């Protein structure tokens, strides 16, 4: 393998990770790297990236609908009001990742989003998009895990009360939400 995009059975070149399962093919082709806007949509992505920390993305992707149901479709007003009985309900839900720190971070992040006074989550996140697009990666080795922008985004989110948002998680968010385009140079989705 040269590390470049791989030819799929449908004749399209894709990033190698985008061919491993039908779930990944659909996610790669229709979502990953496409611009995401709106506070609720970005809040959902911040939370799902936090839940993914230490796990594979496919684990989260396959449970995404259950996460949405468990967390009121990531309505920050509803989630911010969650109390101990809600936490216990979530920790008993086998359809999500039952990690207390991540559940509590999701609730805390809803409260942090609602506490934003001088900006929106959308404006805040997108303010860290690189000014100019980076060079298209030729292979997976050319894709960083952290960038100065993701480190700065993580620092600002933490300053504003968000949790489980380190530089690597922030970069995964930036990739998933289209702030950067890390599809390989010869990938059809680029």
C-alpha positions as CSV (number, residue, x, y, z in Angstrom):
1,X,0.0,0.0,0.0
2,X,1.4,3.4,-1.0
3,X,-0.7,5.3,1.6
4,X,-2.7,7.0,-1.2
5,X,-6.4,6.7,-1.7
6,X,-7.7,3.2,-2.3
7,X,-10.0,2.2,-5.1
8,X,-13.4,1.0,-3.8
9,X,-15.6,-1.6,-5.4
10,X,-17.7,1.2,-6.8
11,X,-14.7,2.5,-8.7
12,X,-14.2,5.6,-6.5
13,X,-10.9,6.4,-4.8
14,X,-11.2,7.0,-1.0
15,X,-9.1,7.6,2.0
16,X,-8.1,4.1,3.2
17,X,-10.1,4.3,6.5
18,X,-13.2,5.2,4.5
19,X,-13.5,1.7,3.0
20,X,-13.3,-0.6,6.0
21,X,-17.1,-0.8,6.6
22,X,-20.3,0.3,4.9
23,X,-20.9,2.7,7.8
24,X,-17.5,4.3,7.2
25,X,-18.1,4.5,3.4
26,X,-21.3,6.5,4.0
27,X,-19.8,8.7,6.7
28,X,-16.6,9.3,4.6
29,X,-18.5,10.1,1.5
30,X,-21.3,12.3,2.9
31,X,-20.3,13.8,6.2
32,X,-16.6,13.8,7.2
33,X,-14.9,17.0,6.2
34,X,-18.1,18.7,5.2
35,X,-18.8,22.1,6.9
36,X,-21.0,21.8,10.0
37,X,-22.7,24.9,11.3
38,X,-25.1,25.7,14.1
39,X,-24.6,25.5,17.8
40,X,-26.7,22.4,18.4
41,X,-24.9,20.5,15.5
42,X,-21.5,21.5,16.8
43,X,-22.4,20.7,20.4
44,X,-23.3,17.2,19.3
45,X,-20.0,16.8,17.4
46,X,-18.0,18.1,20.4
47,X,-19.8,15.6,22.6
48,X,-19.4,12.7,20.2
49,X,-15.7,13.4,19.7
50,X,-15.3,13.4,23.5
51,X,-17.1,10.1,23.8
52,X,-14.8,8.8,21.0
53,X,-11.6,9.6,23.0
54,X,-9.8,6.4,23.5
55,X,-12.1,4.4,21.3
56,X,-12.6,3.9,17.5
57,X,-14.9,6.3,15.7
58,X,-16.9,3.4,14.3
59,X,-18.0,2.6,17.9
60,X,-19.5,6.0,18.2
61,X,-20.9,6.2,14.7
62,X,-22.8,3.0,15.1
63,X,-24.3,4.3,18.4
64,X,-25.0,7.8,17.2
65,X,-28.8,7.5,17.0
66,X,-28.9,6.0,20.5
67,X,-26.7,8.9,21.7
68,X,-29.1,11.3,20.1
69,X,-32.1,9.7,21.9
70,X,-30.2,9.5,25.2
71,X,-29.2,13.2,25.1
72,X,-32.4,14.7,23.8
73,X,-31.0,15.1,20.3
74,X,-28.2,17.2,21.9
75,X,-30.5,20.0,22.7
76,X,-28.2,22.0,25.1
77,X,-31.1,23.5,27.0
78,X,-32.5,20.1,27.9
79,X,-29.1,18.5,28.6
80,X,-27.9,21.4,30.7
81,X,-30.9,20.7,33.0
82,X,-29.9,17.1,33.6
83,X,-29.5,16.1,37.2
84,X,-28.3,13.0,39.1
85,X,-31.2,10.8,38.1
86,X,-30.4,11.6,34.4
87,X,-26.8,10.7,34.9
88,X,-27.8,7.4,36.5
89,X,-30.2,6.7,33.6
90,X,-27.4,7.4,31.1
91,X,-24.9,5.3,32.9
92,X,-27.4,2.4,32.7
93,X,-28.0,2.8,29.0
94,X,-26.1,0.0,27.1
95,X,-26.7,1.9,23.8
96,X,-24.1,4.6,24.7
97,X,-20.6,4.7,26.1
98,X,-21.3,4.4,29.9
99,X,-18.3,6.5,31.1
100,X,-19.2,8.8,34.0
101,X,-16.6,11.4,33.2
102,X,-17.8,11.7,29.5
103,X,-21.5,11.8,30.5
104,X,-20.7,14.5,33.0
105,X,-18.7,16.4,30.4
106,X,-21.6,16.3,28.0
107,X,-23.8,17.9,30.6
108,X,-21.2,20.4,31.6
109,X,-20.5,21.3,27.9
110,X,-24.2,22.0,27.4
111,X,-24.0,24.4,30.4
112,X,-20.8,26.0,29.0
113,X,-22.5,26.5,25.6
114,X,-25.5,28.2,27.2
115,X,-23.1,30.4,29.2
116,X,-21.4,31.8,26.1
117,X,-22.3,35.5,26.2
118,X,-20.1,37.2,23.6
119,X,-20.3,34.6,20.8
120,X,-21.9,31.4,19.6
121,X,-20.3,28.0,19.6
122,X,-20.5,28.1,15.8
123,X,-18.6,31.4,15.7
124,X,-16.1,30.3,18.3
125,X,-15.3,27.0,16.7
126,X,-15.1,28.4,13.2
127,X,-12.8,31.2,14.3
128,X,-10.1,28.6,14.6
129,X,-10.3,27.4,11.0
130,X,-6.9,27.9,9.3
131,X,-6.8,31.1,7.2
132,X,-5.6,29.2,4.2
133,X,-6.2,25.5,3.4
134,X,-3.3,23.3,4.1
135,X,-1.5,21.2,1.5
136,X,-3.6,18.2,0.5
137,X,-2.3,15.1,2.3
138,X,-0.9,12.4,-0.1
139,X,-1.2,9.6,2.5
140,X,-2.4,9.0,6.1
141,X,1.1,9.8,7.4
142,X,0.6,13.4,6.1
143,X,-2.4,13.9,8.4
144,X,-1.5,15.4,11.7
145,X,-3.2,14.5,15.0
146,X,-2.7,18.0,16.5
147,X,-2.1,21.4,15.0
148,X,-1.5,24.9,16.5
149,X,-5.1,25.8,15.6
150,X,-6.5,22.7,17.4
151,X,-4.4,23.4,20.4
152,X,-5.6,27.0,20.5
153,X,-9.3,25.8,20.0
154,X,-8.9,23.3,22.8
155,X,-7.4,25.9,25.1
156,X,-10.2,28.4,24.4
157,X,-13.0,25.8,24.8
158,X,-11.5,24.8,28.2
159,X,-11.2,28.4,29.2
160,X,-14.9,28.8,28.5
161,X,-15.8,25.7,30.6
162,X,-15.9,22.9,28.1
163,X,-14.5,19.5,29.1
164,X,-13.0,16.6,27.3
165,X,-11.7,18.9,24.5
166,X,-8.0,18.3,24.3
167,X,-5.9,19.3,21.2
168,X,-6.3,15.9,19.6
169,X,-10.1,15.8,20.1
170,X,-10.3,19.4,18.9
171,X,-8.4,18.4,15.7
172,X,-10.8,15.5,15.1
173,X,-13.6,17.9,15.5
174,X,-12.0,20.3,13.0
175,X,-11.6,17.4,10.5
176,X,-15.1,16.1,11.0
177,X,-16.8,19.5,10.8
178,X,-14.9,20.7,7.7
179,X,-12.7,23.3,9.3
180,X,-9.8,21.4,7.6
181,X,-9.9,19.1,4.6
182,X,-7.9,16.0,5.3
183,X,-9.3,13.9,2.5
184,X,-6.3,12.6,0.6
185,X,-5.3,14.5,-2.5
186,X,-6.7,11.7,-4.8
187,X,-9.8,11.0,-2.8
188,X,-13.0,11.6,-4.6
189,X,-14.5,13.4,-1.6
190,X,-11.8,16.0,-1.7
